[in-house]
Amino acid sequence: MSTPGTERIVVVGYGPAAHRLVERLGRHGHRGEVTVLGDEPAGAYSRPLLTSVLDGTLTPGALALPAPPEGTHLRLGVTATAVDRHRRLVRGSDGRAYPYDRLVLATGAAPLVPDLPWARGADGRLTPGVRTLRTLAHCADLGSGDPVAVVGGGPLAVEAALALRRRGRDVTLVHRGRYPLDRHLDARAGESLSARLRALDVALCTGRTAEARTGGKLRLDDGRWVAAGEVLLCTGVAPRTALARAAGLAVRTGVVVDDKLRTADPRVHALGDCAEPPGGTGPHFGHTAAWEQAEALAGLLAGGRDRYTAAGPVVRLKAPEMDLVWLGAPDGAEETVVFADAARRRYARLWLRDGRVRGAVLLGLGRAIAAVVRLYRRGEPVPADRLALLLGSPVEYAGERRPADAVVCHCAHVTGADLAAAWRAGARTVAGLAAATRATTGCGGCVGEVRGWCAAYARGTEAR
């Protein structure tokens, strides 16, 4: 019988979460066989950077993540069709059976398509000109120069609308809420965001739904017609749970797991967008949660005693024209700090408890965003001069030395060691480090961290 650290592991799915898990297994001392089944024909790539392909900033190849460790059995273009838990086998679309001691489901999530007759045909497929955005192939589909209507009001909808506008497309954002990102922003932040989008020539139709599409136009519920040679649906995602459900595993919104990321079958784990950890809030969507889960699970599968504890969410809009972040939650806040500058469309709201950030929304305040995110992640006190913080005055942080293999940029999977190597090769500025490693080129949330590492290298106080 295999012992922890030497077991055969089969990973179903090869997105960023699975890639991170496979990369970290060896670092944690796992010595067993690892097989990965990836249903896309290409290797793992950084999904958070898809809108950078959409706007032409990056080529599809630039999103590729590093090759898996030597000895990993990578089966690309192979879909897992069934799991036989009794015999511990995964059956693939290639006709083969893959035996496992431990199985990891990393099947991700799929776009949610609203039940609208103009969006789906009788066969269940999207009608011509209607698209979703979840893979590199989807980026290639959005290739015409026609006006595009983006339907949805979440982060991806806003990011995609801005990316398409940068590409020169005429864009209308259609959202049934009062303003984009209404699930994340308060009314004043929403008003500032809407003003910024209009200033960038993104037309907004809020408080509206799309009822019909014909002749390259979309009809809204108030009777207006919107130019829509193409329609991009950004209406949410749903965990891909069919494989787990067919195998008899517990599924709510996602595949139910405990703090060891185990399903009801202790030999089957799940992570990433398909998994639903403890806490009753559903799956922890997003690349940061996926990285944290992969790190914890790699340690467990290598024989450690790691547990997954969700960190507070930090979400940054991935758009160069827009400094916008929201993080944490206002629950239990004792103090609220608000800053509003309507003329410059800048806004901030901090929720504090015990002098520390519990939640925040910041728009148009780049330096403050970097400082607040860092204070939040480290749990450090906010300076007494709250206004100076929001206006971007330098903040002194408690000095700690980070390990060289700590991930600094989750979008491009850049570690401190990668930054150090680029520094030694001559990249001595944030822009230089970005060009050499792609750090900061995704969501931009790591700009403050990279700036801090850059300063530390200059002082000679970080990993060499």
KABEL-V199428 format. One record per pair of residues at least 6 apart in sequence whose ideal C-beta (glycine too) atoms are under 6 Angstrom apart, sorted by the first residue. I is the first residue (numbers start at 1). GAP is how many residues later the second one is. If there is no record, write none. Layout:
i=I gap=GAP
i=I gap=GAP
This chain:
i=2 gap=99
i=4 gap=299
i=5 gap=24
i=5 gap=25
i=5 gap=297
i=5 gap=298
i=6 gap=25
i=6 gap=26
i=7 gap=25
i=7 gap=94
i=7 gap=95
i=8 gap=24
i=8 gap=25
i=8 gap=92
i=8 gap=93
i=9 gap=25
i=9 gap=93
i=10 gap=25
i=10 gap=80
i=10 gap=88
i=10 gap=90
i=10 gap=93
i=11 gap=7
i=11 gap=25
i=11 gap=93
i=11 gap=95
i=12 gap=25
i=12 gap=68
i=12 gap=93
i=13 gap=93
i=13 gap=94
i=13 gap=95
i=14 gap=22
i=14 gap=24
i=14 gap=30
i=15 gap=93
i=16 gap=31
i=16 gap=271
i=17 gap=89
i=17 gap=254
i=17 gap=255
i=17 gap=273
i=17 gap=277
i=18 gap=88
i=19 gap=25
i=19 gap=46
i=20 gap=271
i=20 gap=274
i=21 gap=273
i=21 gap=276
i=21 gap=277
i=22 gap=46
i=22 gap=50
i=24 gap=271
i=24 gap=274
i=25 gap=273
i=26 gap=43
i=28 gap=270
i=28 gap=271
i=28 gap=274
i=29 gap=273
i=30 gap=271
i=30 gap=272
i=34 gap=38
i=35 gap=38
i=35 gap=63
i=36 gap=38
i=37 gap=38
i=37 gap=41
i=37 gap=43
i=37 gap=55
i=38 gap=38
i=39 gap=40
i=41 gap=35
i=41 gap=36
i=44 gap=21
i=45 gap=18
i=45 gap=19
i=45 gap=20
i=46 gap=17
i=46 gap=365
i=46 gap=366
i=48 gap=239
i=48 gap=363
i=48 gap=394
i=49 gap=14
i=49 gap=362
i=49 gap=393
i=50 gap=89
i=51 gap=108
i=51 gap=109
i=51 gap=112
i=51 gap=267
i=52 gap=6
i=53 gap=7
i=53 gap=86
i=54 gap=85
i=54 gap=109
i=55 gap=108
i=55 gap=111
i=55 gap=112
i=56 gap=111
i=60 gap=76
i=65 gap=348
i=68 gap=6
i=78 gap=14
i=78 gap=15
i=78 gap=16
i=79 gap=14
i=80 gap=10
i=80 gap=12
i=80 gap=163
i=81 gap=10
i=81 gap=12
i=82 gap=9
i=83 gap=7
i=83 gap=164
i=85 gap=162
i=85 gap=180
i=88 gap=11
i=88 gap=12
i=89 gap=8
i=89 gap=10
i=90 gap=8
i=91 gap=6
i=102 gap=165
i=102 gap=199
i=103 gap=165
i=104 gap=165
i=105 gap=139
i=105 gap=165
i=105 gap=169
i=106 gap=165
i=106 gap=166
i=107 gap=133
i=107 gap=167
i=108 gap=132
i=108 gap=165
i=108 gap=166
i=109 gap=128
i=109 gap=130
i=109 gap=164
i=110 gap=128
i=110 gap=130
i=111 gap=21
i=111 gap=23
i=111 gap=126
i=112 gap=123
i=112 gap=124
i=112 gap=125
i=112 gap=126
i=113 gap=6
i=113 gap=120
i=114 gap=121
i=118 gap=94
i=118 gap=95
i=119 gap=11
i=121 gap=6
i=129 gap=101
i=130 gap=101
i=131 gap=10
i=131 gap=11
i=131 gap=101
i=132 gap=6
i=132 gap=101
i=133 gap=27
i=146 gap=83
i=146 gap=84
i=147 gap=23
i=147 gap=80
i=147 gap=82
i=148 gap=16
i=148 gap=21
i=148 gap=23
i=148 gap=82
i=148 gap=84
i=149 gap=23
i=149 gap=25
i=149 gap=69
i=149 gap=77
i=149 gap=79
i=149 gap=82
i=150 gap=7
i=150 gap=10
i=150 gap=11
i=150 gap=23
i=150 gap=82
i=150 gap=84
i=151 gap=23
i=151 gap=59
i=151 gap=82
i=152 gap=82
i=152 gap=83
i=153 gap=22
i=153 gap=24
i=153 gap=27
i=156 gap=78
i=157 gap=77
i=158 gap=22
i=159 gap=159
i=159 gap=160
i=160 gap=72
i=160 gap=74
i=161 gap=10
i=161 gap=12
i=161 gap=41
i=162 gap=157
i=164 gap=7
i=165 gap=6
i=165 gap=37
i=171 gap=31
i=172 gap=31
i=172 gap=54
i=173 gap=29
i=173 gap=31
i=174 gap=31
i=174 gap=34
i=174 gap=36
i=175 gap=31
i=176 gap=33
i=179 gap=11
i=179 gap=15
i=179 gap=27
i=180 gap=13
i=182 gap=8
i=184 gap=142
i=185 gap=176
i=188 gap=159
i=189 gap=158
i=189 gap=172
i=189 gap=174
i=192 gap=153
i=192 gap=155
i=192 gap=171
i=194 gap=10
i=195 gap=150
i=196 gap=149
i=200 gap=121
i=208 gap=12
i=208 gap=13
i=209 gap=12
i=210 gap=8
i=211 gap=8
i=211 gap=10
i=212 gap=7
i=216 gap=13
i=217 gap=8
i=217 gap=11
i=218 gap=8
i=218 gap=10
i=219 gap=6
i=239 gap=15
i=239 gap=34
i=239 gap=35
i=239 gap=44
i=240 gap=34
i=241 gap=10
i=241 gap=14
i=244 gap=7
i=244 gap=11
i=245 gap=6
i=249 gap=14
i=249 gap=15
i=250 gap=6
i=250 gap=14
i=252 gap=24
i=253 gap=23
i=253 gap=29
i=254 gap=20
i=254 gap=21
i=254 gap=22
i=254 gap=29
i=255 gap=15
i=255 gap=19
i=255 gap=20
i=256 gap=20
i=257 gap=6
i=257 gap=13
i=257 gap=18
i=257 gap=20
i=259 gap=19
i=259 gap=48
i=259 gap=49
i=260 gap=40
i=261 gap=8
i=261 gap=10
i=261 gap=36
i=261 gap=47
i=262 gap=7
i=263 gap=7
i=269 gap=28
i=271 gap=22
i=271 gap=26
i=272 gap=18
i=273 gap=10
i=273 gap=12
i=276 gap=6
i=276 gap=7
i=284 gap=26
i=287 gap=123
i=288 gap=122
i=291 gap=119
i=293 gap=15
i=296 gap=10
i=296 gap=12
i=299 gap=7
i=300 gap=6
i=312 gap=16
i=314 gap=13
i=314 gap=59
i=315 gap=11
i=316 gap=9
i=316 gap=127
i=316 gap=129
i=317 gap=7
i=318 gap=125
i=323 gap=41
i=323 gap=43
i=323 gap=46
i=324 gap=39
i=325 gap=37
i=325 gap=44
i=326 gap=35
i=327 gap=33
i=327 gap=49
i=328 gap=30
i=328 gap=31
i=329 gap=30
i=330 gap=21
i=330 gap=29
i=332 gap=21
i=333 gap=18
i=333 gap=20
i=333 gap=25
i=334 gap=19
i=335 gap=17
i=336 gap=15
i=337 gap=13
i=337 gap=49
i=338 gap=11
i=339 gap=9
i=339 gap=51
i=340 gap=7
i=345 gap=19
i=346 gap=18
i=346 gap=19
i=347 gap=16
i=348 gap=14
i=348 gap=17
i=348 gap=42
i=349 gap=12
i=350 gap=10
i=351 gap=7
i=351 gap=8
i=355 gap=26
i=355 gap=27
i=356 gap=23
i=356 gap=25
i=357 gap=18
i=357 gap=19
i=360 gap=12
i=362 gap=6
i=362 gap=7
i=367 gap=25
i=368 gap=22
i=368 gap=24
i=370 gap=77
i=370 gap=78
i=371 gap=24
i=374 gap=74
i=380 gap=18
i=383 gap=6
i=402 gap=14
i=404 gap=12
i=404 gap=13
i=404 gap=59
i=405 gap=10
i=405 gap=12
i=406 gap=10
i=407 gap=8
i=408 gap=6
i=408 gap=8
i=408 gap=38
i=408 gap=41
i=409 gap=30
i=409 gap=37
i=411 gap=31
i=411 gap=32
i=412 gap=26
i=412 gap=27
i=412 gap=30
i=414 gap=23
i=414 gap=25
i=416 gap=47
i=418 gap=19
i=419 gap=14
i=419 gap=34
i=420 gap=43
i=422 gap=11
i=422 gap=14
i=422 gap=15
i=423 gap=34
i=427 gap=6
i=427 gap=9
i=430 gap=20
i=430 gap=21
i=430 gap=24
i=433 gap=6
i=433 gap=17
i=434 gap=6
i=434 gap=7
i=439 gap=11
i=440 gap=6
i=440 gap=7
i=440 gap=10
i=456 gap=6
